[in-house]
Amino acid sequence: MALVLFLIPCFVVGTDIAFSCQNADDFVGASSPGDIVIGGLFAVHSEMLHPEEEPIRPVIQNCAGFEIQVFLQTLAMIHAIETINNSTLLSGVTLGYEIYDTCAEVTKAMASALRFLSKFNSSEDAVEFKCNYSDYIPRVKAVIGASYSEVSMAVSRLLALQLIPQVSPASSAEILSDKIRFPSFFRTIPSDFHQTRAMTRLIYESGWNWIGVIATDDDNGRFALESFGVQAMANNVCIAFKEMLPAYLTDSTFHTKVDQAIEKIVKETAVNVIVVFMRQFHVLKLFQKAIERNVNKIWIASDNWSAAVKISTIPNIRQLGTVVGFGFKSGDISSFQEFLRNLHEKPTENNKFLREYIMLSSVCAHLEYHDFQTCIANQSQDDLLENDGSKPQFWRDDFLNANIEPGFIHRTMLAVYAIAHAIKRRCKDRDCKDPSAFTPWELLEELKKVTVIDNDKEVKFDSNGDMSTSYDVLLWKEIDGHMEITTMAGYDAEKGGFIFEDEEKKKDFLALKKVQSTCSQHCRPGQVKKVTESPHTCCYECVYCPENHYSNQTDMDYCHRCNNKTYWAPINSTTCYRKAIYFLAWTDWFAIFLLFLSAFGVVLVLSICVIFTKNLDTPVVKASGGLTVCYIILFSHFLIFLSTVFFIDVPTEFKCKTRQALFGISFTLCISCILIKSLKILLAFSFDPKLQNFLKCMYKPIPTVVICTGIQVIICTFWLTFRTPFVNQNFSIPRAIILECNEGSIVAFGIMLGYIAALAFICFIFAFKGRKLPENYNEAKFITFGMLIYFIAWIVFIPVYATTFGKYLPAVEIIVVLISNYGILCCTFLPKCYIIIYKQETNTKSAFLKMVYTYSSKSASSVAVSQVSLDSKSSSLQATITDSCKTENDSVNGNCYFQLPGQPLIKGKAFPKSAAGTMVRKRVSSI
């Protein structure tokens, strides 16, 4: 190594003198004559030296840093051309070549391109200026190269002037697919779009989202970084930092930038994955520095260096961590390997690159493998000149084969074959031994259509001039103490997926997931990412999904919302749960209790019906309006109890429509019949002539019942026709669906209840006026009490119903219906049943007449007393009574019984015709 370091300055000093360009032919690196000449541009050296003297002169400078891998690509081109010439592919037409060294520098590449543009057979290599180059025959018909995208962009613009086809086996910048700016550019590899997409796919599938990127500060690095940034954003991958290194090693800031990049990598401890878009000599310097700092990361290599043997053989390379890269798919290169084994027999007169390699091998022959490689890369050409002839030629058969990058070799040969097939198509009907047989632009048109066999598959250039082939995913793996570059998987550029040959390689791929490279911890299912103040979306906090939301994958950006109508989810949920459907079911204990009450009511109705039927001819039953009226009222109560059944179990359209209408009409019929009874009782015991006349007009039993009930039927008919009740799903409870009946129109519902209330109020007024009727048969008093129960129940119902929700809402109405129904039923019939069963002595005609007569006597006395006091204040009450009794003798036992309030019974003759006797008969007949 000391010898190598000592020789570097000698090389810098000596190259200007020994290898300066004296004429155009000195500029050519390798050449061979032929009927059709193909140009070649390769960066055989890694840098071009820059003069230190002032002023700077326009002189093409020498280069430094011999690149074995690129030198092998020039040999691949030569081998492919020689193979074609030795075959029958072109039928006697021979291909020649002129290969130039670009030294990875645009300036020198442009100089080579100018020579390509010079006119064929011109002694001065002059480029003629023309407005139309259609018939112009340049020095070459096509160009292979260049090695780097930055160089290809510049050269392609120049070659486009004459539409000379350019086919690159290595330039992958996405911008080169633009056929407007680069109409004559082709390549046998895919564009960086596919490479960066493959990289981000690998990163995404490995669970990484927080990475660093290091790139060369040139067109190739910047375009690759831009393409990768777009792909990373599409895959939710964040770039923690970007470091750009100078494009040239001679840049005075290069080492400082490398140190800054290493410091950034060390500082960002959460970043364990670094993507590198750089040339091989840049990566070499970066890794040497990283090894010194004990950096251990996962390095994702671009196609430029993913298969670079000179990097994989760096001492202590295993300390860097894991290298995963993407390389171009290779084919069968066994013929090229055989070509290399016989390379030492080839002449070197027209191949300066081969001659230089042989000299380098001789100078560095005493060194071991890696030092030998370093020596070749750094040896000065001045030393080579001094040692030329002084040392015997040394050849290592294994060295070149060991440094083959199969992808680049195969793609270089494929580029030559693509041009050869295009020439074959163009030369079908012309003699191509004549260089003027066709022009480059005509070959360009054929190249667009050409098809080449690659690995037993037909491949061709697409509309962008690219060959969309697949990638190999390469893994640097230590085997027997040596770092080997192995193929871990394949990547299908069209489908965007990885392909594994066996399970062992798949395990290697899955093992990458063990390394964490995230800004934040992964959010579990049930959680969602909440972006923090960081500008990167990959830096976030994990928060629970709120209620009725869920996430079922890791690292979700948002929680999915459950369908609130049918599903729900608790906080931190990974799925939605179907809402429970609630309604007042038959099996519910409260529904069973209410049904029991309804059933008991039905039994009570039937029992009363039986009692009244058996006691049909008793005064109590007759005083109740007769069996027909009682049956109608009892039937109404039965229907009301029955209507409660429609409030229970799953609501249906039929139930919703039936329950309110049945209840409303039945209750109206009941109240109507009770109203008639109230009118009848009031009419029977009323002594006010005006009131009697009014009551007589009102007392029309059948029409009154029919009209009152008919109005309710009309109300219900309009309700069911225009705003009919329907089944509704109530979602007000977060975790349940309440099946309920929507009344359709609250106004119609209110009118129905209001109408019943109006009838009940009228009934209450009439019953209240008759509250002081005979005690044992005072039905009006109980009707009044029953109506009060009804009013209290329904007044309480309104606010409770309005504020209650849930499955027990129907139960509220059932309770009110039962209370009001029981209240009226009990108040109307139970006192009579009590008399019929327990006070049978009062349930006789004589007892009944005696009670009525007594009440009528009281009423008549009150009326007589009132009349006497108004007509004559001087007349005594006894005289009035006596006079009344004289004219009437058909009283009970021939006597007149009259009792004043607070006085003992007065016994005397019967009242006159207009007095008590007449009243008694009238009341009895009325009742």
C-alpha positions, 0 to 999 in steps of 0.5 A: 500500500505504501508503494501505491500511495507513493506512486499517485503523485508521480502519476499526476505529474507524469500523465501530461507528458506521456499520454498527451493527445498529439493528434486525432488518432492518439485520441482513439482508445481502440479501433478496428476497420470495417465496412460499417464503423460503430463508435464507442464511448466508455469511461475507462478512466474515472476522472480527467485531470485539470491543469494547474498552470495559468492561463487555462488552454483549450487542450484535451487533458489526460485521465486517471483512475483505470476502471477495470469494470468499464474496461471489460465493457469495451472488451465486451463490445469488441467481442460482440463485433468480432463474433458478428463478423465471424458469423453469417448475420451480416452476410459478408459485411464487416463491422469496425469500431472506434472506442473512445475514453470519456474519462467520465467527463462531458467535455472529453465525451463531446470531443469524441462525439465531434469526431463521430460527426466528422465526414466519412473519409475526411482527412481533416476530420472536419464536421461540415455545417449543413441545413440538411444532413439527410445525405450526409455520411458521418464517420460512424453509423451508430454509437455504443455508450456512454457509461453515465447518464450525464455524459449521454445527455450531452452526447445525445444532443450532439448526435441528434443533429445528424440523428446518429443512433446511440445505444447505451448499456448503462445510462439509466436517467429517466429524462433520456426517455424523452424522445423530443429532446433525445430522439436518437437515444436508445438503451438496453436497460430500463430507465431509473423510473423502474429502478427507483420504483423497485427500491421503494417497493423493497423499502416498503415491503421491508417495513422501512419508512425513514431513510437517508439518501446519498447521491452524486451532484451531477445530472445522473444523481439529481435525476435519480434522486428526484425520481426516487423522491416521487416514488418514495412519497407514493409509498409513504417513505420519508427521506430523513436527509439527502447528501450530495457529493461532488461529481469529481474526486478532484473537487477540493470539497469532496472529502469534506462532503464525505465527512459531512455525510458520514456525520449525518449518518452517525447522528441520525440513529433512527435511520438504518437504511441508506440509499446510494446513487453514486459512481463506483469510485465515489462509493469506494471513498464513502465506504472507506470512511464509513468503515473507519467510523464503524457505521453499520447500516443497510445500504441499498445500491443503485445499478451503478455499483450494486455488482462492483467487485472492487467495492465488495472486496474492500477490507472489513467490508462486512462491518458496514452492514448489509448491502442490497442492490439492483442489477440488470438481468444478465444472460449467457456470457460464457463466450465472453469469459472464453474470450477473456481467457484468450485475451493475452493472445490478442494484439495490442497495437490498436487497443491502448486500453488493453496495452495499458492494462497489461502494463498495469498488471505487470507493475502491480503483479507482486501485490495480493488481490485487493491491493492489486486492484487498488494498484491498477486503479491508482498506478501512474502512467508515467511509471508505466512508461518507465517500466515498459520493457523493463519488467516482463509482462504479467497476466492474471487469468482469473482477475478479469473474470472475477471483476465481471459485472454480468449485467453490464457485460450482457447489456453491452453485447445486446446493444451491439447485436441490436445495431447489427440486426438493424443493419441487417434489415437495412442491408436487405436490398443494398450493398452495405460494403459501400459506406454510403449505402445508407445514412444513420437516420435510416438506421435509426428507423430500423432500430426502432423496429428491431427485435433481438433474442435475449435469454430465449425471449424476444426483446425490442425497444419501446416507444421511449427507446428503452428495453423494459427488462427485469432486475436482479435483486443482489445481496452481498453475502459473506461466504467462507470469509469472502463477500459474495454478490448473490442473486436474492430475487428477481424484480418484474418491472412490468408487474412491480413484484419480487420473484424468488427462486426458492424458500432459502432466498425468500428467507434472506429477503424476509430477514431484512424486516428484522432491521427497524428504520422508522421515525416512529413506532408502527401503529397497531390495528385500532390506532391511527397515525397523528402527524406531529409538528415534524414536516415529515409524514412518517414522524407521527404519534399513534392515537386510538381510533375514536368511537364508531371508527376502526383501523384493521392494518398497521400504520393507517393514515386514517380510521375507517368510519363504521356505517353508523346506521348498522354498525358501531365500534368502541374506541381502539377498535380493529373492526366494526360490530353489527348493532344489536336490534332492540324492540319490546320482545315477547320474552322481555320481562316487562313485556310479559308483565304488561301482557299479563295485565292486558290478559287480566283485563280481558279476563276481567271484561269476560267475568263482568260480561258473565256476571251481567249476563246472569243478572240480566233482569236485576235493577243494577243491570237495567240501571246500567243501560241494559245488556246491549250498552254494557256489551258494547262498552265491555267489547270496547274495553276488550279491544283496548286491551287487545290493542296493547298486543300490537305494541309488542314484538317486531314492529311491522307496517300492519302493527304500526297502522293497527295499534293506534287506530284500534285503540283510538276507535275503541276508546272513542266508542267506549267514551261515547257509550259512557257519555250517553249513560251520563246524559241519561242519568242526568236527564233522569234526575234533573229537576231544572226544566231548562236543563231537561229540555236541553238534555232531551234534545241531546239524548239520542243514543244511537246517533250520538254513538255513531257520530262520535265514533264515526268522527274518530274513524274519519280522523284515523282514515285520513291519518292512515291514508295521507301520513300513515305510520311506518316502521322506523329504525332509530339510531339514536343509541350508539350501539343499537338499532331501535325498531319502532313505529313512527306515527307518521304525523304527530299532528294526526296522532295528537288530533286522535288523542285530543278528540278522545280527550274532548269527549272524555271532558264532556263526559266528565262535565255531565257526570260531575253534575250528577255526582249527588245522585242516589248513593247506592246507584250513583254511577255518575260519581264513578264515571267522574272518577274514571275520567279523572284517572284518564286525564291524569294518566294522559297528562303524565303520558305527554311529557314522558312519551316526549322524553323517552326513547328506546325499546321501552317507548311502546311500553309507556303508551301501553301503561297509559292505555292500561291505566286509563282502560282499567280506571274506566272499566273499574269505575264503571262496572266494579261498583255494580258487580260489588252490589250484584255479588255482595249486596244482593238485598239492595239489588231488588225492585222495591229497594231500588224504588224506595231509594229513588223515591226517597231521593225524588222526595228530597229533590221535590221538597227542595223545589217546593220550599224554594217556590214558597219562599219566593211567592209569599214570605208570610206563608208557612212551610207546613201550610204549603205541604198540607195544601199539596197533600190535599189534592193528591192521594195516590202516594205510598200507603195514601200518605205523603212522605217528605223530608226537609234537609236536616229535619225528621220525616214528615208524614202527611197526605200526598203532594199535588199533581205537580209535585213529588208523586209525579216526579217519582214516576217520571224518574222511575220510568226514566231510569 
